[in-house]
């Protein structure tokens, strides 16, 4: 019990310092490709149909406190409304510091789609969200409560700001350019989050949430059209990609590839995070299954393991992440028989999801 109190006291000191000197960072997911609208809202409606994603992350398993992250997103695309890419919903939650700090975000994401020619499109999406952050003050122990011999013996002189969370609006925007051929699809994106840098201080002070910039690029290479018995027997796709993210004094770089072979997913990624001059490196190993319900709907389950290779690996421990995805290719917002569709919208080549 005394050990837990010491940890909580230390966490509170870090928390208090962060109000005045340190800018907080967003939570990150290793499987960013399975949580795309969290990193770039322009992904909403990028491929046809309805998609729902649940992402669960347990980070730094050797640390004594809880550090859990959750995200749920859903979006539906429709090409029957001229100019519409789709509409989406995003929610995320983060629990850290032995449950002392809790953050929740919910938002909606509209997207517009601009066909450039038959083989390329540009899509723009915006996230309009509400963020809630809360501190469990009753679980904290302050230095003036502690006696050298008796431990925690009395109330603190610290003025508790109350149990009510702070709530503020937040806005993000992103764009994607996608180039499609019969075998290769390239996606290039850029997004900026927390455009207005809202104040997230729990006390009477100003603690702006710093802007986050995300740039990414990936390719889906589909071998299904190759000739030969081997390729007819197995549907094979490769998905190499790169992601770079920067926020305040923290930057993240991820590079790797996923492979899909006969309903099985495997992947390997290298992820490097840098805070000032300190670097933290991870190898991310991924495995998963594609479970088809029929030719137009499926469930995907993927698990990834972050193996620390530098920067406090022995202390923080590995991380685990699970993604569960449902896809319905034929879901539509509007009945195509009730609306006239421009010729250029109908002729644009559609990319199949990885």
N, C-alpha and C positions, 0 to 999 in steps of 0.2 A: 504493500500500500504506500509506504514512504517513497518507494522508487517511482510509482505512478505520479505521486504528488510532485516530485522533483521534475519529472518530464513535463507535466502540465504547467508548472511554473516557468520552465524554460520555453515552452511553446508560447506562453503568454508574452514573455519578454520579446520573443521574435515577432509576435503579432503586433505588439505595441510599437516596436521599432519600425515595422513596415508601414504604420500609419503615417510616419513622418519622413522616412528616408528611403525605403525600398518600394519599388513599384511591382505590383503583383503580376503573375503570369497566368494565362489561360491553361486549362487542363489540355493534355495532348493524348492522342490515341495512336498506337503503333499501326493499327490497321486503318490508316486514313482513307484508303480506297474503299473500305466498307462503311465509312461514315463520311461520305463526300460532301454533303450539304453543310456539315459542321465546319469544314475548312473553306468551302467556296459555295455560296448560295446559288451560283449559276448552274450547279449540277441538277437543280430541280427540273424535272421533265426533260432531261437531256436524251434519255432513251424512252421508247414508247412504253405505255402501261402504268401500272401501279406498283410501287415498291414501299415496303415497310422494313425498317432496320432497328435492331436492338443491339447495343454495344455495352459490354460490361468489362471493366478494367480494375484489377487489383494490383497496385503499384508498390514496389519496395517492400517485399514480403518479410524482410528481416528487421524492418523498423518496428519499434514497439507500439506505434499508434496505427490508426486506421487511415488508409488512403485509398478510398474507393471512388470510382468515376462511372457514371451511367449516362447513356445517351439514347434517345429514341427519335427517329425521324420517319416521316412518311411523305411521299409526293406522288402526284399523278400527272402524266403528260397527256396532251391532246393536240393533235394537228388539225382538228376540225374548226378551231377558232383562229382566224388569221392573226398571226403575230404572237400567239400565245405559246409559251414553252410549257407552262404548267403551274401548279400551285402546291406548296408543301408546308409541312409543320415540323418544328424541331424543338426538342426539350432535352436539357442536360442537367445533371446534378453531380455535385462533388462533395465528399465528406472527408475531412482530414483532421489531424491533430487530436486523436482519441475522441473524435466526434465533436470537438469544440467548435469547429468552423464548418458551416454548411452553406453551399451556394446552389441556387436553382435558377435556371433560365428557360423560358418558353417563348416561342416566336412563330410567326408565319412568314412564308417565303414565296412571293410571286416571281415569276420569271417570264421574260419575253424572248422570242426566237426570231432571228433575222437570217433567212436563207441568203447566201451569197451567190452560190451557183449550185449545180446539181450535186456537187461532191463536197461542199463545205458550208458551214453555218457559223454564225456568231450568236451566243446566248448570254443574256444579262439577267442577274438575279439579285434581289435585295432581301435582307433579313431584318425584320422589324420585331424586336423582342423586349421583354420585361425581365429584369434580373433582380433576384432577392438574395441577400446575404445575411447570415445570422450567426451570432456568437453565443454560446452557452456559458454565460458569465458565472453561473452557480457552480460549474465544475472547475473553476480556476482557483488557485491558491496564491495569494499575494505575500510578498516578503514580510509585511507588517503583521501577518497572521501567525508567523512561525516563531516558536521559542526554541533556543538551542537544545534544551533538555526535554521539553514536553511536546514539541511539535506544533501542530495546528491547534491554537488555543482560543482564538477569538475572531471577531469580525474585522474586516478591513476598512480602512479609511477611504478606499477608492470609491468614487461615486459611480455606481452602476448605471450605465445609460439606459437600462431597461431591456426587456426581453424581445421587444419588437424588432423585426428585421429592417434593414435598409432596403429600399426598393427604388429602382431607377430604370428609365428606358434606355435602349441601346440599339444601334443601327450599324449594319454591315452591308457591303456591296461587293459583287464579284462579276467577272466576265470570263467567258470560255470561247476559244476558237477551236473548231473541230473539223479536221480534214479526213474524208472517208473514201476508201476504195473498196474493192470487193474482198481484199485479203487483209488490209492494214487500215487501222483507224488511229489517227494521232489527235491527242487532246492537249491543248495548251491553255493554262488558266492563270489568272491573277485576281487576288481578293484583298480587300482592306477591311478590318474589323474595328469596332469601337470608334467610329468616325468622329463622334462628338466628345470622346474621352470623358465619360460621365464620372462624377464624383462618387467614390465608393467608401468614404471614410465613415467609421462608426462613431467617431467623436466630432467635436466642433473644429474640424480641420478640413483641408482640401487634399484628397488623395485621388487624383485622376487615374482612371483605368487606361493605360497606354494603348495606342493603336498597335494592331498586329497586321503585318503584311505576310501574305502567303503566295508563293509562286510554285507552280507544278507543271509537270509534263509527263505524259505516258503514252504508250502505244499498245494497242491490242492487235496481235498478229494471229490470224486465223488460218489454220492449215487444212480446213475441211474440204477445200476445193482441189487439193493436190490429188493427182492420180496415183493409183497403186493400191494393192490390197491392204497394206499397213495403214494408210490414211483413211481408207473406207471403214476399217474396223474400229478405229479410234478417232474420236474428235479431239483435236489438240489445239490449244490456244496458249500463247505466251503474252504476258503483260508486264514489260519492264517499265519503270517509272522513276522519277526524281521529284522530291519535294523540298523546298526551302522556306523556312519561316523565321521571322524576326519580330521581336516584341521587347521594347525597352532595351535592356542589356543582355537579353537571352536570345540566342539563335539556335535553330535546329535544321539539320540537313539529313535527309534520308534518301537512299538509293538502293534499288534492288529489283527483283522480278518475281512474279507469280506464274505458275504454270497450271493449266487445266488439262487433264488427261482422263477421258472416260469417266466423268463425274467425280473425279478426285482432284482436289486443289493442294498444291505444295508451293512454298515460297521461301525465299531467303532475302533479308534486307539488312543493310548496315545503317544505323542511326547514330548520329553524333549531335550532342547538345553542348552548347558552350555558354557559360556565364562569365562575363569578363574574360579572364585568362584561364579559367578552369574548364576542362573538357571532360565530358562524360560520354563514353561510347558503348554501344550495344549491338549485338547481332540478334536479329529477330527471325525466329523460325516459325513457319506457318504450315498448318495442315487443315484440310476441311473436306466436306462432302457436298455435292449437289444432289438433292433429292427431288426428282421431277414428279409432279402430280399428274401432268399430262404434257402435251407438246407446247402449251402456252402458259404454264404455271409451274413454280418450283419453290423449294426451300433450300437455302444454303446455310451451312453451319461451319464456322471457321474458328480455330483456336491458334493463338500465337504465344510464343514464349520469348521474353526479352532476356537475353543472357548478357550480363554486364561484363565488359572486358577491360574497362579502365575508368578511373575517377570515382573511387569509393565503392567499388563493386563488392568487397567483402563486408561492408557495413550495410549498404542499402538492400542488397539481395535482388533476385530476379523479379520480373513482373509478368502477370498473366492477363490475357485478354480474350474474350469470346464475342463473336458476332453471329447473330441469327437474322437472316434476311428472307423475306417473302416477296416474290415477284409474280405479277399477273399481267401478262403481255397484252391481253385484249381489253383491259379496263379502260373506259373512256369517260370524259366529263360530259360530252355532248354527243347526241345521236347524229352520226354523219348524214343520215337521210333528211335531217331537218335544217341543215345549213349548207350553203354553197361554199365550196373550198376553192381558192385560187389555184390555177394550174401549177405555179411555181412551188406552192406548198406541198402539193401532192407528189411532185416529181423528185423532191429532195431525198437522197439516199439516207436510210436510217441505219444507225450502228446498233448491232446486237450487243447486249451487256456481256461483260466478262464473267 
